[in-house]
Structures are given as structure tokens and as C-alpha cells.
């Protein structure tokens, strides 16, 4: 896995990172999501402290990710339960 250095900007501050090339697109998308969240929060709430904005943006983005992952986990659990019920049905017969 080849690593390389990039620089990203969060809330107006530059952060150097060393990441694998396969992660770069996800890192840049995450940075974009966080910065967009900060902009929305600035426009909608009287928050001015960058630490508060970053904390709220991190919360907003994380909740969004968890909410989108929940249906996948529920579908996987339903499939496993269905398979277990099928095996139990085979044992009964």
C-alpha cells in the first residue's frame, strides 16, 4: 500500500496527512462534508468559536453516517435471522 502526503483544510486551518492513495478520495470527501456542515452551522446558529463549530460538524456528519449505515445492518440481521429460521424449519421436519 503506497502512502503519500496531502494537506487538507478544515475550518480554515491546514492539516498535513500521510494516507494511502486508495483513501485519498474518501478523505477529501470527508473534508468537504465537514466544511459544508460547518458552513451550514455558521449560517443557522450563533456559533462563532471554531472548536464549537468543529464539534457540532463532527456530530452532524457522524450521525448522518450512522443513520445511513443502520438500514444495511438491519438488512444483514434480517437475512441472518431468515437463514436461521430456515435451518430450524429443516430440523423440525
VOBA-1610 file (N, C-alpha, C; in pm, whole numbers, padded with zeros to 5 digits, always signed):
BEGIN
Unk+00085-00117+00000Unk+00000+00000+00000Unk+00090+00124+00000Unk+00079+00201-00104Unk+00163+00319-00121Unk+00102+00438-00047Unk+00182+00503+00036Unk+00136+00619+00111Unk+00193+00747+00051Unk+00118+00855+00066Unk+00168+00985+00022Unk+00111+01094+00110Unk+00173+01209+00104Unk+00133+01323+00188Unk+00036+01412+00113Unk-00065+01456+00186Unk-00158+01556+00133Unk-00181+01659+00242Unk-00239+01769+00204Unk-00278+01871+00300Unk-00427+01899+00279Unk-00501+01902+00389Unk-00643+01932+00381Unk-00671+02053+00469Unk-00780+02120+00441Unk-00818+02237+00520Unk-00953+02214+00584Unk-00954+02221+00716Unk-01077+02209+00794Unk-01097+02336+00873Unk-01211+02398+00856Unk-01244+02521+00929Unk-01136+02627+00914Unk-01080+02635+00793Unk-00981+02737+00766Unk-00840+02708+00815Unk-00818+02586+00862Unk-00686+02550+00913Unk-00633+02431+00834Unk-00506+02437+00794Unk-00445+02331+00714Unk-00394+02219+00804Unk-00415+02096+00758Unk-00370+01977+00829Unk-00297+01886+00731Unk-00169+01858+00758Unk-00096+01764+00673Unk-00130+01620+00714Unk-00149+01534+00616Unk-00181+01393+00642Unk-00093+01304+00556Unk-00064+01186+00608Unk+00001+01081+00529Unk-00101+00969+00520Unk-00146+00941+00397Unk-00252+00842+00376Unk-00216+00753+00258Unk-00289+00643+00246Unk-00269+00560+00127Unk-00344+00624+00011Unk-00298+00597-00107Unk-00361+00656-00226Unk-00507+00612-00239Unk-00537+00492-00191Unk-00675+00443-00201Unk-00771+00517-00108Unk-00717+00581-00005Unk-00800+00656+00090Unk-00824+00800+00051Unk-00748+00851-00042Unk-00749+00995-00069Unk-00888+01047-00106Unk-00959+00977-00192Unk-01091+01025-00233Unk-01185+01033-00113Unk-01179+00933-00024Unk-01266+00934+00094Unk-01227+01046+00190Unk-01097+01068+00207Unk-01052+01175+00297Unk-01098+01310+00243Unk-01079+01332+00115Unk-01120+01461+00057Unk-01271+01479+00064Unk-01347+01373+00045Unk-01493+01383+00056Unk-01533+01413+00201Unk-01466+01349+00297Unk-01495+01374+00438Unk-01466+01520+00473Unk-01354+01571+00425Unk-01319+01712+00450Unk-01427+01803+00393Unk-01471+01772+00272Unk-01577+01852+00210Unk-01705+01847+00292Unk-01744+01728+00337Unk-01866+01713+00418Unk-01855+01794+00547Unk-01741+01787+00613Unk-01723+01859+00739Unk-01727+02010+00716Unk-01658+02058+00613Unk-01659+02202+00585Unk-01798+02251+00545Unk-01873+02172+00469Unk-02010+02209+00434Unk-02098+02214+00559Unk-02077+02119+00649Unk-02153+02118+00775Unk-02121+02242+00858Unk-01996+02279+00863Unk-01955+02400+00937Unk-02023+02523+00877Unk-02025+02532+00746Unk-02090+02647+00681Unk-02239+02653+00714Unk-02306+02537+00713Unk-02449+02533+00748Unk-02470+02576+00893Unk-02385+02526+00981Unk-02398+02561+01123Unk-02374+02709+01146Unk-02275+02767+01079Unk-02248+02911+01091Unk-02370+02992+01048Unk-02434+02948+00942Unk-02549+03021+00888Unk-02673+03006+00976Unk-02687+02893+01045Unk-02810+02867+01119Unk-02804+02889+01268Unk-02685+02899+01325Unk-02672+02911+01470Unk-02573+03022+01505Unk-02586+03078+01623Unk-02495+03185+01662Unk-02362+03132+01717Unk-02307+03028+01656Unk-02178+02974+01700Unk-02067+03048+01627Unk-01968+03094+01701Unk-01856+03160+01637Unk-01724+03093+01669Unk-01718+03019+01778Unk-01596+02951+01818Unk-01570+02832+01724Unk-01451+02827+01666Unk-01419+02722+01570Unk-01426+02583+01633Unk-01387+02571+01759Unk-01393+02442+01826Unk-01538+02395+01839Unk-01629+02486+01873Unk-01771+02451+01880Unk-01824+02410+01744Unk-01786+02485+01640Unk-01831+02452+01505Unk-01779+02316+01461Unk-01652+02287+01490Unk-01596+02157+01453Unk-01663+02044+01530Unk-01688+02065+01658Unk-01754+01961+01738Unk-01894+01932+01686Unk-01971+02037+01658Unk-02106+02018+01608Unk-02106+01957+01467Unk-02010+01998+01384Unk-01999+01941+01249Unk-01963+01793+01257Unk-01872+01758+01346Unk-01835+01617+01364Unk-01956+01536+01408Unk-02034+01590+01500Unk-02155+01522+01545Unk-02254+01505+01430Unk-02277+01611+01355Unk-02373+01607+01244Unk-02332+01504+01139Unk-02206+01506+01100Unk-02157+01414+00996Unk-02162+01270+01046Unk-02121+01247+01170Unk-02122+01112+01225Unk-02262+01056+01236Unk-02357+01136+01281Unk-02496+01091+01290Unk-02548+01056+01151Unk-02516+01137+01052Unk-02559+01110+00915Unk-02504+00976+00866Unk-02377+00949+00894Unk-02315+00823+00852Unk-02379+00706+00925Unk-02400+00719+01055Unk-02462+00611+01132Unk-02604+00584+01086Unk-02678+00690+01056Unk-02815+00672+01008Unk-02818+00601+00873Unk-02722+00628+00787Unk-02721+00563+00656Unk-02672+00420+00667Unk-02592+00388+00769Unk-02541+00251+00787Unk-02644+00161+00855Unk-02735+00218+00933Unk-02832+00139+01008Unk-02917+00047+00920Unk-02974+00093+00809Unk-03054+00002+00727Unk-02974-00116+00672Unk-02846-00097+00643Unk-02763-00207+00596Unk-02748-00313+00703Unk-02723-00270+00826Unk-02708-00365+00936Unk-02840-00437+00963Unk-02950-00365+00956Unk-03079-00427+00978Unk-03110-00530+00870Unk-03075-00499+00746Unk-03097-00594+00636Unk-03011-00718+00654Unk-02887-00700+00697Unk-02799-00814+00721Unk-02853-00900+00835Unk-02899-00837+00941Unk-02955-00912+01054Unk-03080-00988+01012Unk-03164-00925+00930Unk-03285-00993+00882Unk-03249-01113+00797Unk-03147-01102+00715Unk-03104-01214+00630Unk-03052-01329+00716Unk-02975-01296+00819Unk-02923-01400+00909Unk-03038-01468+00983Unk-03133-01390+01033Unk-03248-01448+01102Unk-03330-01538+01009Unk-03345-01495+00887Unk-03420-01576+00789Unk-03349-01709+00766Unk-03219-01706+00755Unk-03142-01829+00736Unk-03154-01920+00857Unk-03149-01862+00977Unk-03164-01942+01099Unk-03302-02005+01104Unk-03406-01930+01070Unk-03542-01984+01069Unk-03554-02097+00967Unk-03488-02082+00855Unk-03489-02186+00752Unk-03423-02313+00805Unk-03309-02300+00872Unk-03241-02417+00928Unk-03324-02481+01038Unk-03388-02400+01121Unk-03475-02455+01224Unk-03593-02531+01164Unk-03647-02475+01056Unk-03757-02544+00987Unk-03713-02677+00932Unk-03594-02686+00881Unk-03541-02812+00828Unk-03519-02914+00938Unk-03479-02868+01056Unk-03457-02958+01169Unk-03590-03016+01217Unk-03694-02937+01218Unk-03825-02979+01266Unk-03888-03085+01176Unk-03855-03083+01049Unk-03919-03177+00956Unk-03844-03305+00940
//
